[in-house]
Amino acid sequence: MRWNDLGEENCPVARALSVVGDRWTLLILREAFRRVRRFEDFQSRLGVTRPVLAERLRKLVESGVLEKLPYQQRPLRHEYRLTEKGKALNSVLISLFAWGDSQMRAPDEPHYMRLRHTTCGHVMTPVVVCGECGEPMTPQTTEMVADLADEPARREAV
Amino acid sequence: MRWNDLGEENCPVARALSVVGDRWTLLILREAFRRVRRFEDFQSRLGVTRPVLAERLRKLVESGVLEKLPYQQRPLRHEYRLTEKGKALNSVLISLFAWGDSQMRAPDEPHYMRLRHTTCGHVMTPVVVCGECGEPMTPQTTEMVADLADEPARREAV
């Protein structure tokens, strides 16, 4: 399988990874959520080479996760902003943060960084819950199922 | 910055990506959550080459996400199982699934696959909520903050 095929796959995880299954891409997005918008700023914060950064930004614009907007006319300069599709990646970044913080830190090591929910003001640990019943999702209670309702044969039988 | 350095970074996202910031790794984990455990099964389901699969599995064992256990003695055969650290990645996979399903699907396209919460039985959309107040996290209400309490100078001042 080539990576370009992943976007055509029926599995939503594979489709997501066709856009964000890359370390630099996710680090660029981390910075974008921190309101970094300009090429030079991404570059200096991440220490990524200019060609790699340019290529990842181009792909993110192409896939509709970032939009490229002029912020200055003379000379013409652009900045990169998260689209709605990009903002929807917040939960992916939060989940990575939470896992990195809880599982990739030595027991005696400080947190360094925390997540804060500005609505309630708490430094907190995010939880993924079911959108129907509100209970936390665990591997034991999460199932990926084929959406049988979308199969014509099945629809006819119903 | 080299990728090996990412695990040493203070940012939890970067640390997480030092282990899971790779497409094949995340697809292997997707299969592991579907209870795939054997090399041959990962290989045939993913269509990944044997050397790439072997290398990714080795790294996942090394980082404590999977454990390699014998399931047969003559000849000796091993299988790969998610550890507790690995199971904690459930929320990352769920978030990728939800984003792929909501953002990477054409409006007229069927779902193909859905997430089901077995506790309540519903096909549902997962939500990332604050562990303190239970409200959904949005980019506007999520803040990454330096954990000042861990800075000795600050601690003395308090």
HADDOCK unambig.tbl for C-alpha pairs under 7 A between the chains (distance, minus, plus):
assign (segid A and resid 1 and name CA) (segid B and resid 47 and name CA) 6.26 0.50 0.50
assign (segid A and resid 10 and name CA) (segid B and resid 112 and name CA) 6.13 0.50 0.50
assign (segid A and resid 11 and name CA) (segid B and resid 113 and name CA) 6.49 0.50 0.50
assign (segid A and resid 12 and name CA) (segid B and resid 97 and name CA) 5.01 0.50 0.50
assign (segid A and resid 12 and name CA) (segid B and resid 100 and name CA) 4.31 0.50 0.50
assign (segid A and resid 12 and name CA) (segid B and resid 101 and name CA) 5.00 0.50 0.50
assign (segid A and resid 13 and name CA) (segid B and resid 96 and name CA) 5.48 0.50 0.50
assign (segid A and resid 13 and name CA) (segid B and resid 97 and name CA) 4.52 0.50 0.50
assign (segid A and resid 13 and name CA) (segid B and resid 100 and name CA) 5.84 0.50 0.50
assign (segid A and resid 15 and name CA) (segid B and resid 100 and name CA) 5.58 0.50 0.50
assign (segid A and resid 15 and name CA) (segid B and resid 104 and name CA) 6.44 0.50 0.50
assign (segid A and resid 16 and name CA) (segid B and resid 96 and name CA) 5.95 0.50 0.50
assign (segid A and resid 16 and name CA) (segid B and resid 99 and name CA) 6.60 0.50 0.50
assign (segid A and resid 16 and name CA) (segid B and resid 100 and name CA) 4.47 0.50 0.50
assign (segid A and resid 16 and name CA) (segid B and resid 104 and name CA) 6.88 0.50 0.50
assign (segid A and resid 17 and name CA) (segid B and resid 23 and name CA) 6.05 0.50 0.50
assign (segid A and resid 21 and name CA) (segid B and resid 21 and name CA) 6.50 0.50 0.50
assign (segid A and resid 21 and name CA) (segid B and resid 22 and name CA) 5.57 0.50 0.50
assign (segid A and resid 21 and name CA) (segid B and resid 23 and name CA) 4.66 0.50 0.50
assign (segid A and resid 22 and name CA) (segid B and resid 21 and name CA) 5.55 0.50 0.50
assign (segid A and resid 22 and name CA) (segid B and resid 22 and name CA) 5.34 0.50 0.50
assign (segid A and resid 22 and name CA) (segid B and resid 23 and name CA) 6.56 0.50 0.50
assign (segid A and resid 23 and name CA) (segid B and resid 17 and name CA) 6.04 0.50 0.50
assign (segid A and resid 23 and name CA) (segid B and resid 21 and name CA) 4.65 0.50 0.50
assign (segid A and resid 23 and name CA) (segid B and resid 22 and name CA) 6.56 0.50 0.50
assign (segid A and resid 47 and name CA) (segid B and resid 1 and name CA) 6.22 0.50 0.50
assign (segid A and resid 85 and name CA) (segid B and resid 103 and name CA) 6.21 0.50 0.50
assign (segid A and resid 87 and name CA) (segid B and resid 139 and name CA) 6.52 0.50 0.50
assign (segid A and resid 88 and name CA) (segid B and resid 99 and name CA) 6.79 0.50 0.50
assign (segid A and resid 89 and name CA) (segid B and resid 99 and name CA) 6.63 0.50 0.50
assign (segid A and resid 90 and name CA) (segid B and resid 138 and name CA) 6.85 0.50 0.50
assign (segid A and resid 90 and name CA) (segid B and resid 139 and name CA) 5.90 0.50 0.50
assign (segid A and resid 91 and name CA) (segid B and resid 95 and name CA) 5.98 0.50 0.50
assign (segid A and resid 91 and name CA) (segid B and resid 128 and name CA) 6.10 0.50 0.50
assign (segid A and resid 92 and name CA) (segid B and resid 92 and name CA) 6.00 0.50 0.50
assign (segid A and resid 92 and name CA) (segid B and resid 95 and name CA) 5.14 0.50 0.50
assign (segid A and resid 92 and name CA) (segid B and resid 96 and name CA) 6.09 0.50 0.50
assign (segid A and resid 95 and name CA) (segid B and resid 91 and name CA) 5.98 0.50 0.50
assign (segid A and resid 95 and name CA) (segid B and resid 92 and name CA) 5.13 0.50 0.50
assign (segid A and resid 96 and name CA) (segid B and resid 13 and name CA) 5.49 0.50 0.50
assign (segid A and resid 96 and name CA) (segid B and resid 16 and name CA) 5.95 0.50 0.50
assign (segid A and resid 96 and name CA) (segid B and resid 92 and name CA) 6.08 0.50 0.50
assign (segid A and resid 97 and name CA) (segid B and resid 12 and name CA) 5.02 0.50 0.50
assign (segid A and resid 97 and name CA) (segid B and resid 13 and name CA) 4.52 0.50 0.50
assign (segid A and resid 99 and name CA) (segid B and resid 16 and name CA) 6.60 0.50 0.50
assign (segid A and resid 99 and name CA) (segid B and resid 88 and name CA) 6.80 0.50 0.50
assign (segid A and resid 99 and name CA) (segid B and resid 89 and name CA) 6.64 0.50 0.50
assign (segid A and resid 100 and name CA) (segid B and resid 12 and name CA) 4.31 0.50 0.50
assign (segid A and resid 100 and name CA) (segid B and resid 13 and name CA) 5.84 0.50 0.50
assign (segid A and resid 100 and name CA) (segid B and resid 15 and name CA) 5.58 0.50 0.50
assign (segid A and resid 100 and name CA) (segid B and resid 16 and name CA) 4.45 0.50 0.50
assign (segid A and resid 101 and name CA) (segid B and resid 12 and name CA) 4.99 0.50 0.50
assign (segid A and resid 103 and name CA) (segid B and resid 85 and name CA) 6.22 0.50 0.50
assign (segid A and resid 104 and name CA) (segid B and resid 15 and name CA) 6.43 0.50 0.50
assign (segid A and resid 104 and name CA) (segid B and resid 16 and name CA) 6.87 0.50 0.50
assign (segid A and resid 110 and name CA) (segid B and resid 150 and name CA) 6.03 0.50 0.50
assign (segid A and resid 111 and name CA) (segid B and resid 147 and name CA) 6.37 0.50 0.50
assign (segid A and resid 112 and name CA) (segid B and resid 10 and name CA) 6.12 0.50 0.50
assign (segid A and resid 112 and name CA) (segid B and resid 146 and name CA) 5.72 0.50 0.50
assign (segid A and resid 112 and name CA) (segid B and resid 147 and name CA) 5.04 0.50 0.50
assign (segid A and resid 112 and name CA) (segid B and resid 150 and name CA) 6.75 0.50 0.50
assign (segid A and resid 113 and name CA) (segid B and resid 11 and name CA) 6.49 0.50 0.50
assign (segid A and resid 113 and name CA) (segid B and resid 144 and name CA) 6.62 0.50 0.50
assign (segid A and resid 113 and name CA) (segid B and resid 145 and name CA) 5.50 0.50 0.50
assign (segid A and resid 113 and name CA) (segid B and resid 146 and name CA) 4.34 0.50 0.50
assign (segid A and resid 113 and name CA) (segid B and resid 147 and name CA) 4.92 0.50 0.50
assign (segid A and resid 114 and name CA) (segid B and resid 144 and name CA) 5.75 0.50 0.50
assign (segid A and resid 114 and name CA) (segid B and resid 145 and name CA) 5.31 0.50 0.50
assign (segid A and resid 114 and name CA) (segid B and resid 146 and name CA) 6.24 0.50 0.50
assign (segid A and resid 114 and name CA) (segid B and resid 147 and name CA) 5.86 0.50 0.50
assign (segid A and resid 115 and name CA) (segid B and resid 142 and name CA) 6.84 0.50 0.50
assign (segid A and resid 115 and name CA) (segid B and resid 143 and name CA) 5.67 0.50 0.50
assign (segid A and resid 115 and name CA) (segid B and resid 144 and name CA) 4.75 0.50 0.50
assign (segid A and resid 115 and name CA) (segid B and resid 145 and name CA) 6.15 0.50 0.50
assign (segid A and resid 116 and name CA) (segid B and resid 142 and name CA) 5.97 0.50 0.50
assign (segid A and resid 116 and name CA) (segid B and resid 143 and name CA) 5.04 0.50 0.50
assign (segid A and resid 116 and name CA) (segid B and resid 144 and name CA) 6.28 0.50 0.50
assign (segid A and resid 116 and name CA) (segid B and resid 145 and name CA) 6.77 0.50 0.50
assign (segid A and resid 117 and name CA) (segid B and resid 130 and name CA) 6.66 0.50 0.50
assign (segid A and resid 117 and name CA) (segid B and resid 141 and name CA) 5.52 0.50 0.50
assign (segid A and resid 117 and name CA) (segid B and resid 142 and name CA) 5.12 0.50 0.50
assign (segid A and resid 117 and name CA) (segid B and resid 143 and name CA) 6.41 0.50 0.50
assign (segid A and resid 118 and name CA) (segid B and resid 141 and name CA) 4.86 0.50 0.50
assign (segid A and resid 118 and name CA) (segid B and resid 142 and name CA) 6.28 0.50 0.50
assign (segid A and resid 118 and name CA) (segid B and resid 143 and name CA) 6.90 0.50 0.50
assign (segid A and resid 119 and name CA) (segid B and resid 141 and name CA) 5.97 0.50 0.50
assign (segid A and resid 120 and name CA) (segid B and resid 133 and name CA) 6.63 0.50 0.50
assign (segid A and resid 122 and name CA) (segid B and resid 132 and name CA) 6.86 0.50 0.50
assign (segid A and resid 124 and name CA) (segid B and resid 130 and name CA) 6.63 0.50 0.50
assign (segid A and resid 124 and name CA) (segid B and resid 131 and name CA) 5.83 0.50 0.50
assign (segid A and resid 124 and name CA) (segid B and resid 132 and name CA) 6.14 0.50 0.50
assign (segid A and resid 125 and name CA) (segid B and resid 130 and name CA) 6.62 0.50 0.50
assign (segid A and resid 125 and name CA) (segid B and resid 131 and name CA) 5.16 0.50 0.50
assign (segid A and resid 126 and name CA) (segid B and resid 128 and name CA) 6.44 0.50 0.50
assign (segid A and resid 126 and name CA) (segid B and resid 129 and name CA) 5.64 0.50 0.50
assign (segid A and resid 126 and name CA) (segid B and resid 130 and name CA) 4.76 0.50 0.50
assign (segid A and resid 126 and name CA) (segid B and resid 131 and name CA) 4.92 0.50 0.50
assign (segid A and resid 127 and name CA) (segid B and resid 128 and name CA) 5.57 0.50 0.50
assign (segid A and resid 127 and name CA) (segid B and resid 129 and name CA) 5.36 0.50 0.50
assign (segid A and resid 127 and name CA) (segid B and resid 130 and name CA) 6.32 0.50 0.50
assign (segid A and resid 127 and name CA) (segid B and resid 131 and name CA) 5.65 0.50 0.50
assign (segid A and resid 128 and name CA) (segid B and resid 91 and name CA) 6.09 0.50 0.50
assign (segid A and resid 128 and name CA) (segid B and resid 126 and name CA) 6.43 0.50 0.50
assign (segid A and resid 128 and name CA) (segid B and resid 127 and name CA) 5.57 0.50 0.50
assign (segid A and resid 128 and name CA) (segid B and resid 128 and name CA) 4.37 0.50 0.50
assign (segid A and resid 128 and name CA) (segid B and resid 129 and name CA) 6.22 0.50 0.50
assign (segid A and resid 129 and name CA) (segid B and resid 126 and name CA) 5.64 0.50 0.50
assign (segid A and resid 129 and name CA) (segid B and resid 127 and name CA) 5.35 0.50 0.50
assign (segid A and resid 129 and name CA) (segid B and resid 128 and name CA) 6.23 0.50 0.50
assign (segid A and resid 130 and name CA) (segid B and resid 117 and name CA) 6.68 0.50 0.50
assign (segid A and resid 130 and name CA) (segid B and resid 124 and name CA) 6.62 0.50 0.50
assign (segid A and resid 130 and name CA) (segid B and resid 125 and name CA) 6.61 0.50 0.50
assign (segid A and resid 130 and name CA) (segid B and resid 126 and name CA) 4.76 0.50 0.50
assign (segid A and resid 130 and name CA) (segid B and resid 127 and name CA) 6.31 0.50 0.50
assign (segid A and resid 131 and name CA) (segid B and resid 124 and name CA) 5.82 0.50 0.50
assign (segid A and resid 131 and name CA) (segid B and resid 125 and name CA) 5.16 0.50 0.50
assign (segid A and resid 131 and name CA) (segid B and resid 126 and name CA) 4.94 0.50 0.50
assign (segid A and resid 131 and name CA) (segid B and resid 127 and name CA) 5.65 0.50 0.50
assign (segid A and resid 132 and name CA) (segid B and resid 122 and name CA) 6.87 0.50 0.50
assign (segid A and resid 132 and name CA) (segid B and resid 124 and name CA) 6.13 0.50 0.50
assign (segid A and resid 133 and name CA) (segid B and resid 120 and name CA) 6.64 0.50 0.50
assign (segid A and resid 138 and name CA) (segid B and resid 90 and name CA) 6.84 0.50 0.50
assign (segid A and resid 139 and name CA) (segid B and resid 87 and name CA) 6.53 0.50 0.50
assign (segid A and resid 139 and name CA) (segid B and resid 90 and name CA) 5.91 0.50 0.50
assign (segid A and resid 141 and name CA) (segid B and resid 117 and name CA) 5.53 0.50 0.50
assign (segid A and resid 141 and name CA) (segid B and resid 118 and name CA) 4.88 0.50 0.50
assign (segid A and resid 141 and name CA) (segid B and resid 119 and name CA) 5.99 0.50 0.50
assign (segid A and resid 142 and name CA) (segid B and resid 115 and name CA) 6.84 0.50 0.50
assign (segid A and resid 142 and name CA) (segid B and resid 116 and name CA) 5.98 0.50 0.50
assign (segid A and resid 142 and name CA) (segid B and resid 117 and name CA) 5.12 0.50 0.50
assign (segid A and resid 142 and name CA) (segid B and resid 118 and name CA) 6.29 0.50 0.50
assign (segid A and resid 143 and name CA) (segid B and resid 115 and name CA) 5.68 0.50 0.50
assign (segid A and resid 143 and name CA) (segid B and resid 116 and name CA) 5.05 0.50 0.50
assign (segid A and resid 143 and name CA) (segid B and resid 117 and name CA) 6.40 0.50 0.50
assign (segid A and resid 143 and name CA) (segid B and resid 118 and name CA) 6.90 0.50 0.50
assign (segid A and resid 144 and name CA) (segid B and resid 113 and name CA) 6.64 0.50 0.50
assign (segid A and resid 144 and name CA) (segid B and resid 114 and name CA) 5.76 0.50 0.50
assign (segid A and resid 144 and name CA) (segid B and resid 115 and name CA) 4.75 0.50 0.50
assign (segid A and resid 144 and name CA) (segid B and resid 116 and name CA) 6.29 0.50 0.50
assign (segid A and resid 145 and name CA) (segid B and resid 113 and name CA) 5.50 0.50 0.50
assign (segid A and resid 145 and name CA) (segid B and resid 114 and name CA) 5.31 0.50 0.50
assign (segid A and resid 145 and name CA) (segid B and resid 115 and name CA) 6.15 0.50 0.50
assign (segid A and resid 145 and name CA) (segid B and resid 116 and name CA) 6.79 0.50 0.50
assign (segid A and resid 146 and name CA) (segid B and resid 112 and name CA) 5.72 0.50 0.50
assign (segid A and resid 146 and name CA) (segid B and resid 113 and name CA) 4.33 0.50 0.50
assign (segid A and resid 146 and name CA) (segid B and resid 114 and name CA) 6.23 0.50 0.50
assign (segid A and resid 147 and name CA) (segid B and resid 111 and name CA) 6.36 0.50 0.50
assign (segid A and resid 147 and name CA) (segid B and resid 112 and name CA) 5.05 0.50 0.50
assign (segid A and resid 147 and name CA) (segid B and resid 113 and name CA) 4.91 0.50 0.50
assign (segid A and resid 147 and name CA) (segid B and resid 114 and name CA) 5.84 0.50 0.50
assign (segid A and resid 150 and name CA) (segid B and resid 110 and name CA) 5.98 0.50 0.50
assign (segid A and resid 150 and name CA) (segid B and resid 112 and name CA) 6.72 0.50 0.50
